[in-house]
Amino acid sequence: MQKGNIGVTTENIFPIIKKFLYSDHEIFLRELVSNAVDATQKLNTLASIGEFKGELGDLTVHVELGKDTITISDRGIGLTAEEIEKYINQIAFSGANDFLEKYKNDANAIIGHFGLGFYSAFMVAKKVEIITKSYRDGAQAVKWTCDGSPEFTIEEVEKADRGSDIILYIDDDCKEFLEEARISGLLKKYCSFLPVPIAFGKKKEWKDGKQVETTEDNIINDATPLWTRKPSELSDEDYKSFYSKLYPMSDEPLFWIHLNVDYPFHLTGILYFPKVKSNIELNKNKIQLYCNQVYVTDSVEGIVPDFLTLLHGVIDSPDIPLNVSRSYLQSDSNVKKISTYITKKVSDRLQSIFKNDRKQFEEKWNDLKIFINYGMLTQEDFYDKAQKFALFTDTNNKHYTFEEYQTLIKDNQTDKDGNLIYLYANNKDEQYSYIEAATNKGYNVSLMDGQLDVAMVSMLEQKLEKSRFTRVDSDVVDNLIVKEDKKGEVLEADKQDAITTAFKSQLPKMDKVEFNVMTQALGENSAPVMITQSEYMRRMKEMANIQAGMSFYSEMPDMFNLILNSDHKLIKQVLSEEESACHAEVAPIQSEMDSVNKKRNELKDKQKDKKDEDIPTAEKDELNELDKKWDDLKSKKEAIFISYAGNNKVIRQLIDLALLQNNMLRGEALNNFVKRSIELI
């Protein structure tokens, strides 16, 4: 028996291994199983070039649980005593700092390198044994033992077969790793696609009402997963079946892309377009990253462009640099090339589907557009490609490319300043009357009801020359696209005051909602009362919900315009009746207001060419008194209009109809509307 010392203190190497080499204890199983796979593949390689002439036999790697142990066994190349010294002892022999320095920039070397991966065993084991026999003729089997201290022993033993058995005596604080379900879960997570069969115990079957073990090995992995095979060998059902294996209980994917490139980097994989639900974040981190079929992580930021983290699937590449823990990706020239390649493959695939089967592309557009819009918003080079197949959908469910839609609307939707006006709605049902009014004028209205369409509108206004997007309910239809300066009839100021005061007083109180009441001549066939919302303010508030740094807008109240159509017979009727009912009370007040206003104007004319310090205090005081008196008289006059409006059911009914049309009539106000409607009928 040989005894030795690894060369550093326990306080040095093993804490460093635990702190820097691996971030999760569970990684030990991946390391040891992938080491066994590597040893097996090396034997296969030696056999293929004639350097091993024996029988390969069964090359399955076995993982077995004992009462206090986990054993990982392979029939690979095995180790001699000299190789144990080289690959196990000397890793730490040069000192822990040299060890870390050696591998920090070449972390890919960790996967499949026996010594380096082997040390993860001490994260969970209080003692580790290696019983190994080299494939070489006449090799002597040896046993290496270490309890986590700097000392080890190595002795000659009997072993009938080549290969290695790694026996871990699990530490008391890691007993969870002796549970069958825990190991089964880790093998499924990390080893499902290793290129050599992995057996964990025996298959079980139901017999006499209970599960019993059979004599057949329980193989837990698929050694030739779909991404390692040629696309020409695979059917659509193969791709769908593999997707179902990766994501059980998920809907069928929309499309998939098979990646396969050898130069200037190695990359294989399959990316799927899933059916996306309402929350973007919930669908991220579904791409699994592998290195030579060994699972690494599902955090692929930095490799896959951000918008493509919404995709699902598998990427396998030995050329993606990892830090030693494999948990995070580092910057590297290959990563940018891989990212660019994936973006190109995705855009080429989408372009191909659009070109070859546009009908299918249009049918799946609602599911696809979140990927495409997200990409166009976040990646300039993807926008350049995607603008050829990104679509507008109108309210009749017809689809157009950007260029096709521009051609469609340019003749009828260009304003007097030469701007192309893109009218859009974000809810066909709630904005039905506005859409109908626009289509009746020959306008086309696009439907922009996606999660990212608010941001898309702002971006497209910058990208598309002389173009402006206007939501169809942002103004009355005649003002949506102004083709010439209009000089319509305008109500006299006193009539405007009378009717706007009456209507404003009857608006229900709403939290964080303000109304500006105005009159416009909209034609006798237009609605008597309409509600619109400023395109700018509404869009700023919507952007505040998805973009940091705009919370100022989200705190502001919603601003709406309540527009009274002075051409409509009902508005004319209300105004006429209001003037008749209020004339006797309003006339003397108005006369006094006119007198006060005349005196104010005379004083202002007298003072207009004087500096403030040259105006006598008495004149300033007189003007202030006149202003106060005018305000008081105005309030008295408005109180008369408000009192009248409170007893006028038509005013309340017209307001409520406009609110109802915009889904803004709720609670008590809605209940009162129903009662009033019954009374009026």
BELRA-V259760 format. One record per residue. RES is the residue in one small letter. PHI is phi as a letter, one per 20 degrees, with the letter a starting at -180 (999 if undefined). OMEGA is omega in degrees with one decimal (999 if undefined). D_LAST is the distance of its C-alpha to the last C-alpha in whole Angstrom. Layout:
res;phi;omega;d_last
RES;PHI;OMEGA;D_LAST
RES;PHI;OMEGA;D_LAST
This chain:
res;phi;omega;d_last
m;999;177.4;107
q;d;174.6;106
k;d;-179.3;104
g;b;179.8;103
n;c;-176.4;101
i;f;172.9;98
g;o;176.3;99
v;c;-178.3;96
t;f;177.8;95
t;g;-178.4;92
e;f;-175.9;91
n;d;-168.2;90
i;f;-170.4;90
f;f;172.8;87
p;f;178.9;85
i;f;177.5;85
i;g;-175.9;84
k;f;-174.9;81
k;f;-170.6;80
f;d;-172.9;80
l;f;-176.0;80
y;c;-179.6;78
s;e;-179.3;74
d;c;179.1;73
h;g;-173.2;76
e;f;-177.1;74
i;f;-177.0;76
f;g;-175.7;79
l;f;176.7;78
r;f;-177.4;77
e;f;-174.8;80
l;f;178.8;83
v;f;179.7;81
s;f;172.7;81
n;f;-179.9;85
a;f;177.6;86
v;f;-179.9;84
d;f;178.8;86
a;f;179.5;89
t;f;-179.9;88
q;f;177.9;87
k;f;177.5;90
l;f;176.4;92
n;g;-179.9;91
t;f;178.8;91
l;f;178.7;95
a;f;-176.6;95
s;f;-179.8;94
i;d;173.5;96
g;n;-179.8;99
e;e;171.6;100
f;c;-173.1;99
k;d;179.6;101
g;f;176.8;100
e;e;177.7;97
l;f;179.7;94
g;m;-179.1;92
d;f;-177.3;89
l;d;-179.0;88
t;f;172.5;85
v;e;-176.9;84
h;d;172.6;84
v;d;-176.1;82
e;c;176.6;83
l;d;169.9;82
g;d;-179.9;85
k;f;-178.8;85
d;c;-172.3;85
t;c;166.0;85
i;c;179.6;84
t;c;175.2;86
i;d;-174.2;85
s;c;175.1;88
d;c;175.3;88
r;d;-179.1;91
g;e;-172.1;91
i;f;-179.0;94
g;m;-177.0;95
l;c;169.1;97
t;e;177.3;101
a;g;179.6;102
e;f;179.7;102
e;f;173.9;99
i;f;178.5;97
e;g;-176.7;99
k;f;-170.1;98
y;e;179.8;94
i;d;-173.0;94
n;f;-171.9;96
q;f;175.9;97
i;g;179.5;93
a;e;-175.2;93
f;g;-178.2;97
s;f;179.7;97
g;o;-174.9;94
a;f;-178.0;91
n;f;176.5;90
d;f;179.7;92
f;f;-179.8;90
l;f;179.7;87
e;f;-177.4;88
k;f;-171.6;89
y;d;-173.2;86
k;f;-178.7;83
n;d;-179.3;83
d;c;-172.2;83
a;f;177.3;81
n;f;-179.1;81
a;f;-177.9;84
i;f;-174.1;83
i;f;178.4;81
g;n;176.3;84
h;e;-166.7;87
f;g;-173.6;88
g;f;-175.6;90
l;f;178.2;87
g;f;-176.8;84
f;g;-174.7;86
y;f;174.8;86
s;f;-179.7;83
a;g;-176.4;84
f;f;173.2;85
m;f;-175.1;82
v;c;-172.5;81
a;d;174.3;85
k;e;174.9;88
k;b;179.0;90
v;c;175.3;90
e;c;170.5;93
i;d;172.6;93
i;d;-168.4;95
t;b;177.1;96
k;b;-178.1;99
s;f;176.9;99
y;f;-174.6;99
r;f;179.3;102
d;g;175.6;105
g;m;-178.3;107
a;f;177.6;104
q;e;175.6;105
a;f;179.5;102
v;c;178.9;101
k;c;178.0;99
w;d;-178.1;97
t;c;177.1;96
c;b;-179.1;94
d;d;178.6;93
g;n;174.3;91
s;e;179.9;94
p;f;-176.9;96
e;e;173.8;99
f;b;171.9;98
t;c;175.5;101
i;c;-175.8;102
e;b;176.4;104
e;f;179.6;105
v;c;175.0;103
e;e;174.9;103
k;b;-172.5;100
a;f;-170.3;100
d;d;175.3;98
r;f;176.2;97
g;o;-174.3;94
s;c;169.2;92
d;d;175.1;91
i;d;-177.0;89
i;d;-179.4;89
l;d;173.2;87
y;e;-167.8;87
i;f;-179.5;84
d;f;-175.4;84
d;f;-178.2;83
d;e;179.3;79
c;c;-175.7;78
k;f;178.5;78
e;g;-177.5;75
f;e;172.7;77
l;e;179.3;78
e;e;-177.4;75
e;g;-177.7;75
a;f;-179.0;71
r;f;-179.9;72
i;f;178.3;74
s;g;178.9;72
g;f;180.0;69
l;f;177.5;72
l;f;178.8;73
k;f;-178.3;70
k;f;-169.6;69
y;d;-167.9;72
c;c;-173.6;74
s;f;-173.6;72
f;c;176.2;73
l;f;-170.7;77
p;e;176.9;79
v;c;-179.8;81
p;g;178.0;80
i;d;-180.0;79
a;d;174.2;80
f;c;-179.2;79
g;m;-178.1;80
k;d;174.8;80
k;f;180.0;77
k;d;176.7;76
e;b;178.4;75
w;f;178.2;73
k;b;-179.2;76
d;l;174.0;76
g;n;177.9;73
k;b;179.9;74
q;e;178.3;74
v;c;179.9;78
e;f;173.0;80
t;e;177.3;81
t;e;-176.3;84
e;e;177.6;82
d;f;175.6;81
n;e;-179.1;77
i;f;-172.5;77
i;d;-173.5;74
n;c;172.6;74
d;d;-172.6;74
a;f;178.0;77
t;c;-178.2;75
p;f;-170.9;72
l;g;-174.3;70
w;f;178.5;70
t;e;-176.9;74
r;d;-178.3;74
k;f;178.2;74
p;g;-178.3;70
s;f;-179.6;72
e;e;-168.3;72
l;d;176.4;69
s;d;175.8;66
d;g;-179.5;62
e;f;176.8;62
d;f;-179.6;65
y;f;179.8;63
k;f;179.8;60
s;f;179.2;62
f;f;177.4;64
y;f;179.2;60
s;f;178.4;59
k;f;179.5;63
l;f;-174.5;62
y;c;-179.4;58
p;g;176.5;58
m;m;178.7;54
s;e;173.5;53
d;f;176.7;51
e;g;178.1;53
p;f;179.0;54
l;f;179.7;53
f;b;173.4;56
w;b;-179.3;60
i;c;179.1;63
h;e;-178.2;66
l;e;178.3;69
n;a;-179.3;72
v;c;-179.3;75
d;d;-175.6;78
y;b;8.1;79
p;e;175.5;79
f;b;178.1;77
h;d;179.7;77
l;b;170.9;73
t;c;177.8;72
g;q;175.9;68
i;c;176.6;65
l;d;-178.3;62
y;d;168.8;58
f;e;-179.9;55
p;e;168.9;53
k;f;-172.3;49
v;e;176.0;48
k;e;-169.9;45
s;f;-174.6;43
n;d;-177.1;46
i;g;-173.3;49
e;g;-177.5;51
l;f;-176.3;51
n;d;178.9;52
k;e;176.9;55
n;l;175.7;59
k;d;176.1;59
i;e;-179.4;62
q;e;179.6;65
l;d;178.8;68
y;c;171.3;72
c;c;-175.6;75
n;l;175.9;77
q;m;174.3;75
v;e;-179.7;75
y;f;-179.6;72
v;d;-174.8;72
t;a;169.6;68
d;d;175.0;64
s;d;-170.6;64
v;d;175.7;65
e;g;-179.4;64
g;o;175.6;66
i;e;179.3;67
v;e;175.7;64
p;g;-171.2;62
d;g;-175.9;59
f;f;-179.4;56
l;e;172.5;58
t;f;173.2;58
l;f;178.8;55
l;f;175.3;57
h;d;174.3;58
g;p;-170.9;62
v;c;169.9;66
i;c;-179.9;68
d;c;179.6;72
s;b;173.1;74
p;e;-175.1;78
d;e;176.6;77
i;e;-175.7;75
p;f;178.2;76
l;c;170.3;75
n;f;-170.6;77
v;f;-179.5;79
s;f;-178.6;76
r;m;-175.9;74
s;e;-176.8;71
y;c;-177.8;70
l;e;-179.8;71
q;d;179.7;73
s;f;-179.1;73
d;a;-178.1;76
s;f;180.0;76
n;f;-176.4;75
v;f;179.5;72
k;f;178.0;71
k;f;-179.6;72
i;f;178.6;70
s;f;179.0;67
t;f;179.9;67
y;f;-178.4;68
i;f;177.9;65
t;g;179.9;63
k;f;-180.0;65
k;f;-179.8;65
v;f;-178.7;61
s;f;177.9;60
d;f;-179.9;62
r;f;179.2;61
l;f;178.2;57
q;f;-179.5;59
s;f;179.1;60
i;f;179.7;57
f;f;-176.4;55
k;f;-172.9;58
n;e;-179.2;59
d;b;-175.6;55
r;f;-179.6;53
k;g;179.0;50
q;f;179.4;51
f;g;-179.8;51
e;f;179.1;47
e;f;-177.6;46
k;d;-174.9;48
w;g;-178.1;47
n;f;177.0;44
d;e;-176.9;46
l;e;-165.5;49
k;f;179.4;48
i;f;176.8;48
f;f;-174.4;52
i;f;178.7;52
n;f;179.3;50
y;g;178.8;52
g;f;-179.6;55
m;f;-179.4;54
l;f;-170.7;53
t;d;-174.5;56
q;b;-173.8;59
e;f;-176.5;60
d;f;176.4;62
f;f;176.8;59
y;g;-177.6;57
d;g;179.8;59
k;e;-171.2;59
a;f;-178.8;56
q;f;179.2;54
k;e;-178.6;56
f;c;173.2;53
a;f;-171.4;51
l;c;161.3;47
f;e;173.8;44
t;d;-179.7;41
d;e;-174.6;38
t;f;172.4;35
n;e;178.3;36
n;m;172.4;38
k;e;-174.1;41
h;d;-178.8;44
y;b;168.7;46
t;f;179.2;49
f;g;-178.2;49
e;f;179.4;52
e;f;-177.3;49
y;f;177.1;46
q;f;177.7;48
t;f;-177.7;49
l;f;-169.4;45
i;d;-169.7;43
k;f;-177.0;46
d;f;-172.7;46
n;d;-173.6;42
q;c;173.8;41
t;d;-176.3;44
d;e;-174.0;43
k;f;179.4;45
d;e;178.1;48
g;n;177.3;49
n;e;175.4;47
l;e;-175.0;46
i;d;176.1;42
y;e;176.8;41
l;e;-179.7;37
y;b;173.7;36
a;c;175.5;34
n;d;175.1;34
n;b;-174.8;31
k;f;-176.6;30
d;f;-176.9;26
e;f;-177.3;26
q;d;-174.6;27
y;g;-175.1;25
s;f;178.5;24
y;f;177.4;27
i;f;-179.8;29
e;f;179.9;27
a;f;-179.2;27
a;f;-178.9;31
t;f;176.4;32
n;f;176.1;30
k;e;178.0;33
g;n;179.1;36
y;e;172.2;36
n;d;-178.6;37
v;d;177.1;36
s;e;179.7;38
l;d;-179.3;37
m;c;-173.9;39
d;d;-179.1;37
g;e;-177.8;41
q;f;-173.5;42
l;d;-173.5;45
d;f;176.4;43
v;f;178.6;42
a;f;179.2;46
m;f;-179.9;46
v;g;-178.9;44
s;f;-179.5;46
m;f;-176.8;50
l;f;176.1;49
e;f;177.4;48
q;e;-175.7;52
k;e;-175.0;53
l;e;-173.9;51
e;f;178.1;53
k;l;-178.6;50
s;c;178.0;47
r;c;178.7;44
f;d;-178.9;41
t;c;178.8;38
r;f;-168.2;35
v;f;179.8;32
d;d;-177.4;30
s;e;178.1;32
d;a;174.6;31
v;f;-169.4;29
v;g;-178.5;30
d;f;-179.5;32
n;d;-178.5;34
l;f;178.6;35
i;c;-176.2;38
v;e;-176.0;39
k;e;175.9;42
e;a;177.6;42
d;f;-176.7;42
k;d;176.6;39
k;c;-179.0;39
g;f;177.3;35
e;f;179.6;34
v;c;178.3;33
l;f;174.6;31
e;f;-174.1;33
a;g;-176.6;34
d;f;177.7;33
k;f;175.9;29
q;f;179.7;29
d;g;-175.8;30
a;f;-173.1;27
i;f;178.5;25
t;f;177.0;26
t;f;-179.8;27
a;f;-177.8;23
f;f;-178.3;22
k;f;-177.6;25
s;f;-175.8;24
q;d;176.5;21
l;f;178.9;22
p;f;177.7;22
k;f;178.7;26
m;c;-179.3;28
d;f;177.1;31
k;l;176.1;33
v;c;177.3;31
e;c;-179.7;31
f;d;169.6;29
n;d;-176.4;30
v;e;-178.8;28
m;b;176.2;29
t;d;174.2;28
q;b;175.8;29
a;e;-173.9;29
l;d;-177.4;27
g;n;-173.5;26
e;f;-179.7;23
n;e;176.6;23
s;e;-179.1;23
a;f;-179.5;20
p;f;-179.5;19
v;c;177.9;20
m;c;175.5;23
i;d;175.9;25
t;c;178.7;28
q;c;-178.9;31
s;g;179.1;35
e;g;-175.8;37
y;f;-175.5;40
m;f;-179.9;39
r;f;-177.7;37
r;f;178.1;40
m;f;179.1;42
k;f;178.4;40
e;f;177.8;40
m;f;179.9;44
a;f;-179.5;44
n;f;-176.4;43
i;c;-175.5;46
q;c;179.4;48
a;f;176.7;51
g;n;-179.8;51
m;c;-176.0;48
s;f;178.1;46
f;g;-178.6;46
y;f;-177.8;43
s;f;180.0;41
e;e;-178.7;41
m;f;177.7;39
p;f;173.8;36
d;f;-178.2;33
m;d;179.6;33
f;c;171.5;30
n;d;171.6;29
l;d;-172.7;25
i;d;177.7;25
l;e;-178.0;23
n;e;-174.9;24
s;f;177.2;25
d;e;-174.1;25
h;f;-174.8;21
k;f;180.0;19
l;f;177.6;16
i;f;176.8;19
k;f;-179.2;21
q;f;179.6;19
v;f;-178.6;18
l;f;-179.5;22
s;f;-179.7;23
e;f;179.2;21
e;f;-179.8;22
e;f;-179.7;26
s;f;-175.6;25
a;f;-172.6;24
c;d;-171.6;27
h;g;-174.9;30
a;g;-179.1;31
e;e;-173.4;32
v;e;-172.5;32
a;g;-179.6;35
p;f;178.4;38
i;f;-179.5;37
q;f;178.9;37
s;f;179.3;40
e;f;177.8;42
m;f;178.8;41
d;f;179.7;42
s;f;178.9;46
v;f;-178.5;46
n;f;179.1;45
k;f;178.9;48
k;f;179.0;51
r;f;-178.1;50
n;f;178.5;50
e;f;178.9;54
l;f;-179.5;55
k;f;177.8;54
d;f;-179.2;56
k;f;-174.2;59
q;e;-166.6;59
k;f;-178.9;58
d;e;-178.4;62
k;e;170.8;63
k;f;-176.0;64
d;g;-177.7;62
e;f;-179.4;65
d;e;-179.8;66
i;e;-179.5;63
p;f;-180.0;63
t;g;-179.0;62
a;f;179.3;60
e;f;177.6;59
k;f;-179.8;57
d;f;180.0;56
e;f;179.8;55
l;f;177.8;52
n;f;179.0;51
e;f;178.4;50
l;f;177.7;48
d;f;-179.5;46
k;f;-179.6;45
k;f;179.7;44
w;f;178.1;42
d;f;179.3;41
d;f;179.7;40
l;f;179.0;39
k;f;179.2;36
s;f;177.8;35
k;f;179.5;34
k;f;179.8;32
e;f;179.4;30
a;f;177.9;30
i;f;178.3;28
f;f;-179.3;26
i;f;178.6;25
s;f;177.5;24
y;f;-176.7;22
a;f;-179.1;20
g;f;-179.8;20
n;d;-177.3;17
n;d;-176.7;15
k;f;-179.4;12
v;f;179.0;12
i;g;179.6;16
r;f;-178.3;15
q;f;179.0;12
l;f;177.6;14
i;f;-176.8;17
d;f;176.7;16
l;f;178.3;15
a;f;178.1;18
l;f;179.9;20
l;f;-179.9;18
q;f;-178.6;19
n;d;177.5;23
n;l;-177.7;23
m;d;-179.2;23
l;d;-174.7;20
r;b;172.1;21
g;l;-176.0;22
e;f;-179.3;20
a;f;178.1;18
l;f;179.3;17
n;f;178.7;16
n;f;178.7;14
f;f;179.5;12
v;f;179.6;11
k;f;-178.3;10
r;f;178.8;9
s;f;178.9;6
i;f;179.7;5
e;f;-177.9;5
l;f;178.5;4
i;f;999;0
